[in-house]
Amino acid sequence: MIEGFEYVLIGLAAVLAGAINALAGGGTLISFPMLTAVGVPAVAANITNTVSLIPGYLGATIAQLKDLKGQESRLRLLAPVGALGGLVGGVILLLTEEELFRALIPFLILFASGLLAVQEPLRRRLLKNQLKRSGKTTLSPLMTVIPVFLAAVYGGYFGAGLSVIVLAVLALVFEDNLTRLNGLKQAISFSTNITAAVFFLFSGEVVWRAAAVMAVGALVGGALGGRFAGKIKPTTLRMIVVVIGVIIAVIYFVR
């Protein structure tokens, strides 16, 4: 299916995606379209992309373990919710016909690009709201279950932008600083993606050589992204990725 130089292309795309994820988020908007560009069917490309980026999610979660201290009860409630949603999203993906999923791709990419575009304004808004709040949880933690589950279903189905949705839900319910909530978000996103990925392992849709190349590329990219942190403005990079996402969506519409 994939030959010669095409492995170089998807490897480079994975490096770029890993770096973008480390710096600003939205790397899937680079790696997934590259897989379809080299001829991988849309559903298989989405599944392969999910599996290949798991090492990156794991690394990010481990890096933020310290921010989960004192949040064990939240994690016990929401990690299983994320896992269940990821599984449901994965099942729905496998039940989606190739032609239908390909038709949905530009809409999914536009949606993910939109989430990425509002990420920084949303973060500023959440910070502003936190400064105004009384210091107590305003809503029951149970209020997060349904929106986190729905976000996780989306994450298992496509994935790009999942973190933005989950962080927004957590910040609206829990009174806590965004650093700790970001750690919780990372753990929930990881539980969502790892469950979907494990389910996909038995689907027969994973392009294993591509997944291996991309996993290595994503790890390299994540390391490079860490080195450039502070030297590249995340907001600028995020807007570049948004523009690329919109262009890719338009190409899919035209095709």
Backbone torsions as a table, in degrees:
resi	resn	phi	psi	omega
1	MET	NA	-52.4	177.8
2	ILE	-107.0	137.0	-175.8
3	GLU	-130.9	149.6	168.6
4	GLY	38.0	-113.0	-173.0
5	PHE	-62.9	-22.1	179.5
6	GLU	-63.5	-31.0	175.5
7	TYR	-65.0	-35.7	176.9
8	VAL	-63.4	-42.7	-178.8
9	LEU	-63.0	-46.8	-178.7
10	ILE	-71.5	-29.8	176.2
11	GLY	-65.4	-44.8	178.0
12	LEU	-64.9	-38.7	177.3
13	ALA	-62.6	-38.4	179.1
14	ALA	-68.4	-39.4	175.8
15	VAL	-59.6	-46.5	179.7
16	LEU	-63.6	-42.5	179.4
17	ALA	-63.4	-42.6	178.9
18	GLY	-62.5	-41.5	178.9
19	ALA	-66.4	-42.9	179.8
20	ILE	-64.1	-41.5	178.2
21	ASN	-61.9	-38.1	-179.7
22	ALA	-70.5	-31.8	-174.4
23	LEU	-94.8	-38.1	-171.2
24	ALA	-145.6	-22.9	-174.8
25	GLY	93.8	157.2	176.9
26	GLY	100.3	14.0	-177.9
27	GLY	-61.1	-28.3	179.1
28	THR	-59.2	-29.0	-180.0
29	LEU	-68.4	-11.0	175.8
30	ILE	-101.4	-48.7	-172.3
31	SER	-72.7	-40.3	-178.6
32	PHE	-64.8	-49.9	179.1
33	PRO	-60.7	-31.5	179.5
34	MET	-65.4	-38.1	177.7
35	LEU	-61.9	-44.0	178.9
36	THR	-69.3	-31.0	-179.5
37	ALA	-66.0	-30.2	-179.8
38	VAL	-92.1	9.3	170.8
39	GLY	103.2	5.7	177.2
40	VAL	-76.4	129.5	177.6
41	PRO	-54.0	149.4	-169.8
42	ALA	-57.1	-47.5	-178.2
43	VAL	-64.6	-46.0	179.1
44	ALA	-63.1	-36.2	178.6
45	ALA	-65.0	-43.6	179.2
46	ASN	-62.8	-44.1	-180.0
47	ILE	-66.1	-45.5	179.4
48	THR	-62.0	-40.5	178.8
49	ASN	-62.2	-43.6	179.5
50	THR	-61.5	-46.6	-179.2
51	VAL	-64.5	-42.0	-173.7
52	SER	-70.3	-25.4	-176.3
53	LEU	-91.5	0.0	-179.8
54	ILE	-58.0	-43.7	178.0
55	PRO	-56.0	-35.6	178.1
56	GLY	-66.8	-43.1	177.4
57	TYR	-62.7	-40.3	-180.0
58	LEU	-63.0	-45.8	179.3
59	GLY	-60.5	-42.6	179.9
60	ALA	-65.8	-37.4	179.2
61	THR	-67.3	-44.2	178.7
62	ILE	-61.7	-39.3	-179.0
63	ALA	-63.1	-23.6	-176.4
64	GLN	-111.6	17.5	-179.7
65	LEU	-58.4	-35.4	-178.6
66	LYS	-62.1	-27.4	-179.1
67	ASP	-79.1	-7.2	179.1
68	LEU	-91.3	-6.9	179.7
69	LYS	-61.8	129.7	-177.9
70	GLY	85.9	-1.0	-179.7
71	GLN	-113.9	22.8	-175.6
72	GLU	-59.6	-39.5	-178.6
73	SER	-67.0	-38.3	176.9
74	ARG	-64.6	-42.5	-178.2
75	LEU	-66.1	-40.2	178.6
76	ARG	-64.2	-30.3	179.2
77	LEU	-79.1	-44.7	-166.1
78	LEU	-98.5	-25.2	177.6
79	ALA	-62.1	-45.2	176.5
80	PRO	-63.8	-33.7	177.5
81	VAL	-63.6	-44.4	177.6
82	GLY	-62.9	-40.7	179.7
83	ALA	-63.8	-45.1	-180.0
84	LEU	-63.4	-42.7	178.2
85	GLY	-63.1	-40.7	177.9
86	GLY	-62.1	-39.2	178.1
87	LEU	-65.3	-44.8	179.4
88	VAL	-62.3	-44.2	178.0
89	GLY	-60.8	-39.8	177.9
90	GLY	-64.1	-41.7	178.5
91	VAL	-62.7	-44.7	180.0
92	ILE	-61.2	-40.2	179.6
93	LEU	-60.9	-45.9	-179.1
94	LEU	-67.3	-23.7	178.4
95	LEU	-85.9	-8.1	-178.8
96	THR	-84.0	127.3	177.8
97	GLU	-63.2	147.5	-177.6
98	GLU	-55.6	-46.0	-177.8
99	GLU	-63.9	-39.5	179.3
100	LEU	-66.2	-44.4	-179.0
101	PHE	-63.9	-41.4	178.2
102	ARG	-61.6	-36.4	177.7
103	ALA	-67.7	-29.8	-178.6
104	LEU	-81.0	-19.1	-172.8
105	ILE	-52.0	-52.3	-177.9
106	PRO	-60.3	-35.4	178.5
107	PHE	-68.4	-40.6	177.8
108	LEU	-64.2	-41.5	180.0
109	ILE	-67.0	-41.3	177.3
110	LEU	-63.6	-40.9	178.2
111	PHE	-62.4	-46.3	179.4
112	ALA	-64.1	-39.2	178.4
113	SER	-64.5	-39.4	177.5
114	GLY	-63.0	-42.5	177.6
115	LEU	-61.6	-42.3	179.9
116	LEU	-64.9	-37.2	-179.1
117	ALA	-65.9	-34.9	-177.7
118	VAL	-91.7	-0.9	-175.1
119	GLN	-58.4	-49.4	-177.5
120	GLU	-70.8	-46.6	174.9
121	PRO	-58.4	-37.3	178.6
122	LEU	-65.6	-42.1	178.8
123	ARG	-60.3	-43.6	179.3
124	ARG	-64.2	-39.6	179.4
125	ARG	-65.3	-42.2	179.6
126	LEU	-65.1	-40.4	176.6
127	LEU	-61.6	-42.9	179.4
128	LYS	-63.3	-42.6	179.2
129	ASN	-65.0	-37.1	179.9
130	GLN	-63.9	-36.2	179.7
131	LEU	-66.7	-25.8	-178.1
132	LYS	-87.0	-18.3	-172.0
133	ARG	-80.5	163.4	-169.1
134	SER	-79.5	-11.2	-177.0
135	GLY	99.6	6.3	177.8
136	LYS	-120.7	154.1	175.6
137	THR	-66.1	123.8	-174.6
138	THR	-85.0	-19.4	-178.5
139	LEU	-134.8	159.8	177.4
140	SER	-68.4	140.6	175.6
141	PRO	-54.5	-27.1	179.7
142	LEU	-63.4	-20.3	179.2
143	MET	-67.4	-15.3	179.6
144	THR	-84.2	-17.1	-168.7
145	VAL	-61.3	-52.7	-176.2
146	ILE	-66.0	-49.3	179.5
147	PRO	-64.6	-35.8	177.3
148	VAL	-66.7	-39.4	177.8
149	PHE	-61.6	-46.8	-179.6
150	LEU	-63.6	-40.0	177.1
151	ALA	-63.2	-39.3	-179.9
152	ALA	-68.0	-35.1	175.3
153	VAL	-60.6	-45.7	175.8
154	TYR	-60.4	-41.9	-179.5
155	GLY	-62.3	-40.7	177.4
156	GLY	-68.9	-26.7	-177.8
157	TYR	-83.4	-43.3	-179.0
158	PHE	-135.2	-55.9	168.0
159	GLY	106.9	-39.4	-175.8
160	ALA	-63.5	125.6	179.4
161	GLY	92.6	-0.9	-179.5
162	LEU	-55.4	-44.3	-175.7
163	SER	-60.9	-35.5	-179.5
164	VAL	-63.4	-44.4	-178.9
165	ILE	-65.0	-47.6	-176.6
166	VAL	-63.2	-43.6	180.0
167	LEU	-62.7	-39.9	179.0
168	ALA	-61.6	-43.8	179.6
169	VAL	-62.7	-47.0	-177.7
170	LEU	-62.8	-42.0	-177.1
171	ALA	-69.4	-27.5	178.7
172	LEU	-76.3	-23.9	-175.3
173	VAL	-102.2	-45.2	-174.2
174	PHE	-95.9	136.5	172.6
175	GLU	-89.3	101.9	-176.8
176	ASP	-164.0	164.7	178.7
177	ASN	-76.6	155.3	-173.0
178	LEU	-67.6	-24.4	177.8
179	THR	-64.0	-45.9	179.0
180	ARG	-68.6	-40.4	179.1
181	LEU	-67.0	-32.3	177.0
182	ASN	-66.8	-36.7	175.3
183	GLY	-63.4	-42.6	177.9
184	LEU	-65.1	-41.5	177.1
185	LYS	-59.1	-42.2	-178.6
186	GLN	-63.5	-40.9	179.7
187	ALA	-66.3	-40.3	179.1
188	ILE	-66.4	-43.6	179.0
189	SER	-62.5	-38.9	178.3
190	PHE	-65.0	-44.0	179.4
191	SER	-62.0	-36.5	177.5
192	THR	-64.5	-50.8	-174.6
193	ASN	-72.4	-37.0	-179.1
194	ILE	-69.2	-35.9	177.5
195	THR	-65.7	-46.1	178.1
196	ALA	-61.3	-42.7	-177.9
197	ALA	-64.3	-43.7	178.8
198	VAL	-62.3	-40.7	176.7
199	PHE	-61.9	-41.0	-178.7
200	PHE	-68.3	-23.8	-179.3
201	LEU	-56.5	-29.2	-176.6
202	PHE	-103.3	12.9	-175.6
203	SER	-86.3	-18.6	-174.8
204	GLY	76.6	7.5	-176.9
205	GLU	-104.1	-7.0	-177.5
206	VAL	-76.2	128.3	173.1
207	VAL	-88.8	96.7	-165.0
208	TRP	-65.5	-41.1	-179.5
209	ARG	-63.8	-41.4	178.1
210	ALA	-64.6	-41.4	-179.5
211	ALA	-62.5	-41.1	-179.8
212	ALA	-64.7	-45.8	179.4
213	VAL	-61.7	-42.6	-177.2
214	MET	-71.7	-34.6	178.9
215	ALA	-62.3	-45.0	177.5
216	VAL	-63.8	-44.3	180.0
217	GLY	-61.5	-41.0	-179.6
218	ALA	-65.4	-38.4	178.2
219	LEU	-65.6	-43.6	177.7
220	VAL	-62.5	-44.7	179.5
221	GLY	-62.5	-39.7	178.5
222	GLY	-62.8	-41.1	178.2
223	ALA	-64.7	-42.5	177.9
224	LEU	-64.6	-40.6	178.2
225	GLY	-59.9	-40.1	177.8
226	GLY	-62.2	-37.4	179.8
227	ARG	-67.8	-33.6	-177.3
228	PHE	-90.7	-1.9	178.6
229	ALA	-58.1	131.0	-178.9
230	GLY	95.1	-20.6	179.9
231	LYS	-97.1	-23.1	178.7
232	ILE	-118.3	129.6	-179.4
233	LYS	-71.4	120.1	179.8
234	PRO	-56.9	-36.7	-178.5
235	THR	-62.6	-43.4	179.6
236	THR	-64.5	-46.5	179.8
237	LEU	-62.6	-39.9	-179.3
238	ARG	-61.9	-42.7	-179.6
239	MET	-67.0	-34.4	176.5
240	ILE	-63.3	-43.7	179.4
241	VAL	-64.4	-38.7	178.1
242	VAL	-60.5	-46.5	179.7
243	VAL	-61.7	-43.6	177.9
244	ILE	-61.3	-42.3	178.5
245	GLY	-59.9	-43.3	179.6
246	VAL	-65.0	-42.3	178.9
247	ILE	-61.5	-44.4	179.4
248	ILE	-62.5	-41.7	178.8
249	ALA	-60.7	-42.3	178.7
250	VAL	-62.5	-41.1	178.2
251	ILE	-60.2	-43.8	178.1
252	TYR	-62.3	-40.5	178.5
253	PHE	-60.6	-44.8	-178.3
254	VAL	-65.6	-40.2	-179.6
255	ARG	-69.8	NA	NA
